[in-house]
Amino acid sequence: MFFLCRKELYIVKEPQTKNRTCQTWREKQVYTCAKREPLQEILDAMPERQRERFYISGYDEDEPNVQSH
């Protein structure tokens, strides 16, 4: 199962100060697909500036899981 994900800016609120200096990203799943190729086509069709905020995550269910110890 593969996911097309969008990165969204998230600012962590610090309880001790009013500063919000810790910035990070959160992931939002936009599309889900059993194959990677359709998601790659969507990603390739996006303008370059917009494409920077998206990425493909996931794994192929037909391939065996390889775990390193």
N, C-alpha and C positions, 0 to 999 in steps of 0.2 A: 504494500500500500504506500502510495506517495502523496505528499501534501505540498501544495504551493502556499508558502507562508509569507506574510508581510511583517516587516519589523516596524514596531511602533515605539516612539520615544516614551520612556517612563522615567519620571523624576522621583527619586526616593525622598520622602519627607523625613527630616531628622527631628526628633522630638526635643532635643536640647537647644537647638538654635532655630532661627527663622530662615536660615539659609537652606537652599535646596541645591546643594552642589553635587550630589551623587546622581549622575544621569546614566541610564542604562536602556536596554531595549527589551521589549516583550514581543512574543511571537503570537500572531493571530493567523489561524488557518483559514485560507480563502477558498481553495479548491482541494478536492480529494479525488484520486484516480488510482486504478489498479496498475496502470502503466505509466512510466515516466515520460514517454514521448509526447503525449498530448499536452502535458504541463510545460514541457520544454518549448513547444510551439507557442504557447501563450506567453511565456517569458521572452522568447525571441521576438515576438511581435510588439512588445512594449518599447516605448522610447527609452533611451539609455539612462536618462536621469531618473525615470520611474523604476527601471529595472534594478537600480542599486538598492532599493528597499525590499526586494523580493528574493526568495531563494527556494529551492526544492529540498524537501526533507523526506526521509522515509527509507524503505527497503523493499527489495523484491521478494515476495512470499515464496516464489518457486526456487530461489537460491537457498542453499543450506546456510544456517547461521554459523558464522565462524567466530569463536570466542577465544581470545588469548588469555592465558593465565600468567 
